[in-house]
């Protein structure tokens, strides 16, 4: 995760970290310049609200992406109750 905070990463490493299944890693790499709109959208699709704010501060986020992020509605989480 600390590696994802570095701004001097090669594009290959940056892209690999952007596809990481761990939301904490993706959250760390999301503000990194050079990520495509498709990569940023994929991050939000996979990890939702956990990475939304960090994707929004990415300098390469387009106006349309920012608008979509502002309108993002996280799915409703249901809680299952155990019967006694």
PyMOL commands that place a pseudoatom at each C-alpha (Angstrom):
pseudoatom trace, name=CA, resn=UNK, resi=1, chain=A, elem=C, hetatm=0, pos=[0.000, 0.000, 0.000]
pseudoatom trace, name=CA, resn=UNK, resi=2, chain=A, elem=C, hetatm=0, pos=[2.858, 2.412, 0.709]
pseudoatom trace, name=CA, resn=UNK, resi=3, chain=A, elem=C, hetatm=0, pos=[4.155, 1.873, -2.811]
pseudoatom trace, name=CA, resn=UNK, resi=4, chain=A, elem=C, hetatm=0, pos=[0.866, 3.215, -4.187]
pseudoatom trace, name=CA, resn=UNK, resi=5, chain=A, elem=C, hetatm=0, pos=[1.538, 6.613, -2.569]
pseudoatom trace, name=CA, resn=UNK, resi=6, chain=A, elem=C, hetatm=0, pos=[4.652, 7.165, -4.687]
pseudoatom trace, name=CA, resn=UNK, resi=7, chain=A, elem=C, hetatm=0, pos=[4.262, 9.458, -7.690]
pseudoatom trace, name=CA, resn=UNK, resi=8, chain=A, elem=C, hetatm=0, pos=[7.312, 8.208, -9.584]
pseudoatom trace, name=CA, resn=UNK, resi=9, chain=A, elem=C, hetatm=0, pos=[5.901, 4.771, -10.427]
pseudoatom trace, name=CA, resn=UNK, resi=10, chain=A, elem=C, hetatm=0, pos=[6.226, 3.294, -13.867]
pseudoatom trace, name=CA, resn=UNK, resi=11, chain=A, elem=C, hetatm=0, pos=[2.943, 3.098, -15.814]
pseudoatom trace, name=CA, resn=UNK, resi=12, chain=A, elem=C, hetatm=0, pos=[3.010, -0.702, -15.567]
pseudoatom trace, name=CA, resn=UNK, resi=13, chain=A, elem=C, hetatm=0, pos=[3.225, -0.724, -11.773]
pseudoatom trace, name=CA, resn=UNK, resi=14, chain=A, elem=C, hetatm=0, pos=[0.666, 2.099, -11.479]
pseudoatom trace, name=CA, resn=UNK, resi=15, chain=A, elem=C, hetatm=0, pos=[-1.797, 0.198, -13.667]
pseudoatom trace, name=CA, resn=UNK, resi=16, chain=A, elem=C, hetatm=0, pos=[-1.255, -3.046, -11.749]
pseudoatom trace, name=CA, resn=UNK, resi=17, chain=A, elem=C, hetatm=0, pos=[-1.966, -1.265, -8.466]
pseudoatom trace, name=CA, resn=UNK, resi=18, chain=A, elem=C, hetatm=0, pos=[-5.085, 0.327, -9.979]
pseudoatom trace, name=CA, resn=UNK, resi=19, chain=A, elem=C, hetatm=0, pos=[-6.417, -3.195, -10.630]
pseudoatom trace, name=CA, resn=UNK, resi=20, chain=A, elem=C, hetatm=0, pos=[-5.601, -4.468, -7.137]
pseudoatom trace, name=CA, resn=UNK, resi=21, chain=A, elem=C, hetatm=0, pos=[-8.511, -6.234, -5.391]
pseudoatom trace, name=CA, resn=UNK, resi=22, chain=A, elem=C, hetatm=0, pos=[-7.750, -4.442, -2.097]
pseudoatom trace, name=CA, resn=UNK, resi=23, chain=A, elem=C, hetatm=0, pos=[-9.736, -1.193, -1.770]
pseudoatom trace, name=CA, resn=UNK, resi=24, chain=A, elem=C, hetatm=0, pos=[-7.021, 0.352, 0.435]
pseudoatom trace, name=CA, resn=UNK, resi=25, chain=A, elem=C, hetatm=0, pos=[-4.440, -0.052, -2.328]
pseudoatom trace, name=CA, resn=UNK, resi=26, chain=A, elem=C, hetatm=0, pos=[-6.810, 1.337, -4.953]
pseudoatom trace, name=CA, resn=UNK, resi=27, chain=A, elem=C, hetatm=0, pos=[-7.682, 4.259, -2.673]
pseudoatom trace, name=CA, resn=UNK, resi=28, chain=A, elem=C, hetatm=0, pos=[-3.974, 5.054, -2.390]
pseudoatom trace, name=CA, resn=UNK, resi=29, chain=A, elem=C, hetatm=0, pos=[-3.338, 4.948, -6.140]
pseudoatom trace, name=CA, resn=UNK, resi=30, chain=A, elem=C, hetatm=0, pos=[-6.570, 6.674, -7.273]
pseudoatom trace, name=CA, resn=UNK, resi=31, chain=A, elem=C, hetatm=0, pos=[-5.221, 10.270, -7.099]
pseudoatom trace, name=CA, resn=UNK, resi=32, chain=A, elem=C, hetatm=0, pos=[-2.160, 9.280, -9.156]
pseudoatom trace, name=CA, resn=UNK, resi=33, chain=A, elem=C, hetatm=0, pos=[-1.851, 11.244, -12.420]
pseudoatom trace, name=CA, resn=UNK, resi=34, chain=A, elem=C, hetatm=0, pos=[-1.873, 9.245, -15.620]
pseudoatom trace, name=CA, resn=UNK, resi=35, chain=A, elem=C, hetatm=0, pos=[-4.798, 6.949, -14.902]
pseudoatom trace, name=CA, resn=UNK, resi=36, chain=A, elem=C, hetatm=0, pos=[-7.379, 6.816, -17.657]
pseudoatom trace, name=CA, resn=UNK, resi=37, chain=A, elem=C, hetatm=0, pos=[-11.045, 7.626, -17.213]
pseudoatom trace, name=CA, resn=UNK, resi=38, chain=A, elem=C, hetatm=0, pos=[-11.825, 3.939, -17.798]
pseudoatom trace, name=CA, resn=UNK, resi=39, chain=A, elem=C, hetatm=0, pos=[-9.468, 2.941, -14.984]
pseudoatom trace, name=CA, resn=UNK, resi=40, chain=A, elem=C, hetatm=0, pos=[-10.970, 5.502, -12.624]
pseudoatom trace, name=CA, resn=UNK, resi=41, chain=A, elem=C, hetatm=0, pos=[-14.515, 4.359, -13.440]
pseudoatom trace, name=CA, resn=UNK, resi=42, chain=A, elem=C, hetatm=0, pos=[-13.505, 0.724, -12.925]
pseudoatom trace, name=CA, resn=UNK, resi=43, chain=A, elem=C, hetatm=0, pos=[-12.182, 1.613, -9.463]
pseudoatom trace, name=CA, resn=UNK, resi=44, chain=A, elem=C, hetatm=0, pos=[-15.533, 3.115, -8.486]
pseudoatom trace, name=CA, resn=UNK, resi=45, chain=A, elem=C, hetatm=0, pos=[-17.424, 0.180, -9.988]
pseudoatom trace, name=CA, resn=UNK, resi=46, chain=A, elem=C, hetatm=0, pos=[-15.370, -2.324, -7.981]
pseudoatom trace, name=CA, resn=UNK, resi=47, chain=A, elem=C, hetatm=0, pos=[-14.973, -0.475, -4.693]
pseudoatom trace, name=CA, resn=UNK, resi=48, chain=A, elem=C, hetatm=0, pos=[-17.736, 2.149, -4.652]
pseudoatom trace, name=CA, resn=UNK, resi=49, chain=A, elem=C, hetatm=0, pos=[-17.825, 4.807, -1.963]
pseudoatom trace, name=CA, resn=UNK, resi=50, chain=A, elem=C, hetatm=0, pos=[-14.581, 3.561, -0.401]
pseudoatom trace, name=CA, resn=UNK, resi=51, chain=A, elem=C, hetatm=0, pos=[-12.560, 5.094, -3.259]
pseudoatom trace, name=CA, resn=UNK, resi=52, chain=A, elem=C, hetatm=0, pos=[-14.932, 7.771, -4.555]
pseudoatom trace, name=CA, resn=UNK, resi=53, chain=A, elem=C, hetatm=0, pos=[-13.302, 10.799, -2.899]
pseudoatom trace, name=CA, resn=UNK, resi=54, chain=A, elem=C, hetatm=0, pos=[-9.792, 9.807, -3.992]
pseudoatom trace, name=CA, resn=UNK, resi=55, chain=A, elem=C, hetatm=0, pos=[-10.940, 9.227, -7.584]
pseudoatom trace, name=CA, resn=UNK, resi=56, chain=A, elem=C, hetatm=0, pos=[-12.547, 12.685, -7.552]
pseudoatom trace, name=CA, resn=UNK, resi=57, chain=A, elem=C, hetatm=0, pos=[-9.238, 14.420, -6.738]
pseudoatom trace, name=CA, resn=UNK, resi=58, chain=A, elem=C, hetatm=0, pos=[-7.396, 12.734, -9.599]
pseudoatom trace, name=CA, resn=UNK, resi=59, chain=A, elem=C, hetatm=0, pos=[-6.067, 15.503, -11.882]
pseudoatom trace, name=CA, resn=UNK, resi=60, chain=A, elem=C, hetatm=0, pos=[-7.092, 13.498, -14.962]
pseudoatom trace, name=CA, resn=UNK, resi=61, chain=A, elem=C, hetatm=0, pos=[-10.731, 13.072, -13.886]
pseudoatom trace, name=CA, resn=UNK, resi=62, chain=A, elem=C, hetatm=0, pos=[-12.948, 14.480, -16.617]
pseudoatom trace, name=CA, resn=UNK, resi=63, chain=A, elem=C, hetatm=0, pos=[-15.899, 16.779, -16.002]
pseudoatom trace, name=CA, resn=UNK, resi=64, chain=A, elem=C, hetatm=0, pos=[-18.282, 13.983, -16.971]
pseudoatom trace, name=CA, resn=UNK, resi=65, chain=A, elem=C, hetatm=0, pos=[-16.645, 11.586, -14.519]
pseudoatom trace, name=CA, resn=UNK, resi=66, chain=A, elem=C, hetatm=0, pos=[-16.850, 14.170, -11.732]
pseudoatom trace, name=CA, resn=UNK, resi=67, chain=A, elem=C, hetatm=0, pos=[-20.519, 14.722, -12.483]
pseudoatom trace, name=CA, resn=UNK, resi=68, chain=A, elem=C, hetatm=0, pos=[-21.146, 10.963, -12.389]
pseudoatom trace, name=CA, resn=UNK, resi=69, chain=A, elem=C, hetatm=0, pos=[-19.296, 10.723, -9.073]
pseudoatom trace, name=CA, resn=UNK, resi=70, chain=A, elem=C, hetatm=0, pos=[-21.422, 13.525, -7.627]
pseudoatom trace, name=CA, resn=UNK, resi=71, chain=A, elem=C, hetatm=0, pos=[-24.566, 11.615, -8.610]
pseudoatom trace, name=CA, resn=UNK, resi=72, chain=A, elem=C, hetatm=0, pos=[-23.244, 8.257, -7.413]
pseudoatom trace, name=CA, resn=UNK, resi=73, chain=A, elem=C, hetatm=0, pos=[-25.732, 6.342, -5.310]
pseudoatom trace, name=CA, resn=UNK, resi=74, chain=A, elem=C, hetatm=0, pos=[-24.157, 3.513, -3.324]
pseudoatom trace, name=CA, resn=UNK, resi=75, chain=A, elem=C, hetatm=0, pos=[-26.164, 0.299, -3.207]
pseudoatom trace, name=CA, resn=UNK, resi=76, chain=A, elem=C, hetatm=0, pos=[-28.319, -0.221, -0.168]
pseudoatom trace, name=CA, resn=UNK, resi=77, chain=A, elem=C, hetatm=0, pos=[-26.742, -2.712, 2.178]
pseudoatom trace, name=CA, resn=UNK, resi=78, chain=A, elem=C, hetatm=0, pos=[-29.126, -5.078, 3.834]
pseudoatom trace, name=CA, resn=UNK, resi=79, chain=A, elem=C, hetatm=0, pos=[-28.503, -6.640, 7.168]
pseudoatom trace, name=CA, resn=UNK, resi=80, chain=A, elem=C, hetatm=0, pos=[-29.554, -10.180, 7.739]
pseudoatom trace, name=CA, resn=UNK, resi=81, chain=A, elem=C, hetatm=0, pos=[-30.891, -10.932, 11.168]
pseudoatom trace, name=CA, resn=UNK, resi=82, chain=A, elem=C, hetatm=0, pos=[-30.304, -14.269, 12.710]
pseudoatom trace, name=CA, resn=UNK, resi=83, chain=A, elem=C, hetatm=0, pos=[-33.348, -15.824, 14.237]
pseudoatom trace, name=CA, resn=UNK, resi=84, chain=A, elem=C, hetatm=0, pos=[-33.013, -17.055, 17.767]
for i in range(1, 84): cmd.bond("trace and resi %d" % i, "trace and resi %d" % (i + 1))
show_as sticks, trace
zoom trace
